[in-house]
């Protein structure tokens, strides 16, 4: 029986002596190793301990683990010092004690008892071996990139981030734009070093499919808020609806919904509303590129539902569009459904349902280089320029406007730079120079 190596994020004790040809075991291993991602203290990352002189964890060799985790043989691998790794070895009669490990009877200090404990009932003879002295050197596979999630209704964006943190085994997970709990659709998440690319997505345009209900208003401007009034919308015509929406198209000044994440004197607006405070937010400039009517439906009670498609700039509140349409027609309005279909170049067609990720789909389907290529123009440099950039140095400018990604000769993302004063100066460096590792 091989040694079991556990890190701080290793949650699963299965796949013992799994052969390389066992497809089911390999799939299970993919789930296990994908629960971990890179970090300097080895709290994550598919990794196998190299300090014990073996390349097995629960019976799986490093090459099998690579294949199970869908990691190419040339993928980025860093050797780091693990601070939280322990070993649980079988009885010494069955396997030798690894170099550096204390014997069960070794004292841990002058006048102090041994740390050896039994892991089973008294008298069974099973021992739990103590931690090795000092940190261990471990192989950590760096999984950084983007995943486009189809967010389900009823979850906050932070709930999705928390789920992905557990799946990827790292706290370095962020998203590129909040969706309300009621909303569904495209939520772009970044993992690991890719979180540094999110700053280039925050101002990206977005598209939505939405349903506006005329004839009723709510405190939150959506279906989750308490009703605050309304009027019969039976007499509202399609021409009036289209005219009201046309008035909100183009560059406009929009008053955000009072129940929003905008801060007022350091406190979120929605918290002040829930506390009973009157909230008045100033209008903000936004751009609604397209606001089209798909369908109108008459509902009982003098209500009118309007299905619309919206293409807008970042910071636009579709709830506010529904509220202002109802106010302009004098009947009140709120949002009853919202589905985001696009963020920048990321669309619903490539979005992965959260349930699929929970069932074992690759939590990082879009690599760091591929993600950067979707949001920034690129430039490829030779090995010498890559070395200079890896040390934080600048390169000759190319006369471009705005930031752009720089790739090494092997296609790896090195940095994001911007031309200034005749030089391409790095804004963020994502790959250290070979000599600096």
VOVOKOL-586069 format. One record per residue (C-alpha): z, y, x. Coordinates in steps of 0.1 Angstrom, whole numbers, plus 5000, padded with zeros to 4 digits. Layout:
! VOVOKOL-586069
ZYX
...
END
This chain:
! VOVOKOL-586069
500050005000
499050335016
501250635019
501350884991
500951245001
502151504976
501851884977
503652144956
500852134930
500251754931
501151654895
499551314891
500650984906
497750764899
494650604915
496450364939
494050174962
491050294942
487750154956
484850394963
482750204938
485150244909
483450514888
486350554864
488750594893
486450844909
486351044877
490151034875
490351144911
488051444903
490551544877
493451504902
491951684931
490551964909
494052054898
494452204933
492652494950
492952664983
496052864994
497752935027
500852745017
499052435005
500252474970
496752394958
493352264969
491951914971
493551825004
494551525023
497251525050
495851505085
499251505103
500151155094
497251005113
495650875082
493051015058
494250855026
496150984996
496750724968
494250504985
491350744985
489650845017
488651205024
484951135019
485650974985
487751264975
485051504985
482551324963
484951294935
485551664936
481851744938
482351914972
479351894996
480051765031
479152105045
481552285020
484052535034
487152355047
490052535063
492952375083
496152545073
499852485077
501452335047
505052445039
505652215009
504451875017
506551565015
505851195021
507050895001
506450585022
507050215014
509750015030
509650005068
509149625067
505849685049
504549985068
505450175100
507350505098
504950795106
505450995138
507851275133
509551135102
513351095102
514650745097
516650695065
519750675086
518950985108
521451265103
519851595093
522351795115
525651765133
528251635109
525951625080
525051315060
521551165058
519151285031
517950935023
518350844987
517450554965
514750624940
515750334917
518850174904
521650094929
521049774947
517249774943
516749864980
514050114972
514250424994
512850774991
511850895025
512851255035
510451535043
508851545078
510151785103
508252115104
505052205086
502051965083
498452045091
496351985060
492752005051
492252245022
488952275004
488252634994
486952634958
486052994949
483553104923
483053194886
483253004854
481953134821
484153014793
483453014756
486753144744
488052984712
489653194684
493453224683
493953254721
494353564742
492353614773
495553564793
496053234776
492653114789
493553244824
496753054823
494952734813
492452774841
495252844867
496652504859
493252334861
492252504893
495752484908
495852844919
497253174905
494253354918
492353364885
491153674867
488753774840
486054044836
486954184802
489554124776
488653954742
490953994712
492653674700
490453674669
487253704690
485253424706
482553384731
481753484767
484753524789
483853544826
486653414849
486853434887
488753184908
490153224943
488453474966
485853544938
488453754920
487554024945
484054044929
485454124895
485554494903
481754494902
481754344867
484254574850
481654834840
478954584829
477254614795
478154364768
476554224736
478254104705
477653944671
480054094646
480854104608
482054424593
483854414559
483454734539
485954814511
489254754530
490954904560
493654754582
496154894607
494454704636
490854764624
490354384622
491354094599
494654034617
496254364606
498054464575
495854624548
496155004547
493855094519
490155094509
487855154480
485254964460
482054924481
479954784453
477855104452
477155114489
473455054497
471754904527
470155234535
473655404536
474955124559
471955164583
472355544584
476055504591
475355274620
472555484633
475055774636
477055554660
474155464683
473455624717
475955824738
478855894715
482555994716
484555704702
488255714693
489655364704
491555154680
495255244679
496154884684
494554854719
495654794755
495155154764
498255304780
499955614767
502655754791
502755414808
503155204776
500355004758
499155164726
499654844706
503254824716
503955174703
502155094670
504354774666
507454984673
506455214644
505255504664
502255724654
499555674680
496755924684
494255844712
491656094725
487956014721
486155854750
482555854760
480755524754
477155424749
475955194721
472455084732
471654884701
473254844667
471254624644
471854494609
471254124605
472454064569
474454204540
476554004516
478354114485
481753954482
484153944452
486554234448
484054504455
483654404492
480554424513
480154214545
477654344571
476454124600
475454324630
474354284666
475854524692
474754604727
477054854743
478754984775
482054864788
484955024770
483255024735
485454904707
483454714680
486554744658
486255114660
482555094649
483654904618
486455154611
484255454615
481455304594
483955244565
485455594569
482055754569
481055584537
484455664521
485355294514
487255184545
486154904568
487454654594
486154374615
486354014603
484453824630
483453904666
481653684691
480653804725
477253674736
476753844769
478554014798
476154154824
473853854832
476253594819
475353464785
476653234758
474052974767
475852884800
479452924786
481652614789
483952534760
487552544771
487952194757
485352064781
487252214811
490452044798
488551714796
487651724833
484551944837
484152124870
486452434868
484252624893
480652554883
479252874899
479852914936
480953234953
477453304967
475753224933
478253444914
477553744937
473853694934
474153734896
475854074897
474654234930
471454274950
471554084982
470654095019
470553815044
471553865081
471353665113
474353495130
475153785153
475254035124
477353785104
479853765133
480154145134
480554175096
483153895096
485254105120
484954405095
482254585115
479354775100
475654695101
472554915102
471955075068
468954975047
468855295026
470055124994
471955294966
475155124955
476954814967
475054494976
476054144988
475354025024
474753655031
474753465064
471853255077
473352955059
473453135026
477253185025
478553515011
479953725038
480854065023
479954334999
478754655016
477555005008
475355225029
477155535041
476555775070
473655555082
475655235083
476254945059
480054955057
481954665041
483854725009
485254375008
484954095035
484953745020
484253535051
486053575084
484053555116
484053205132
486053315161
488653475139
489553165119
END
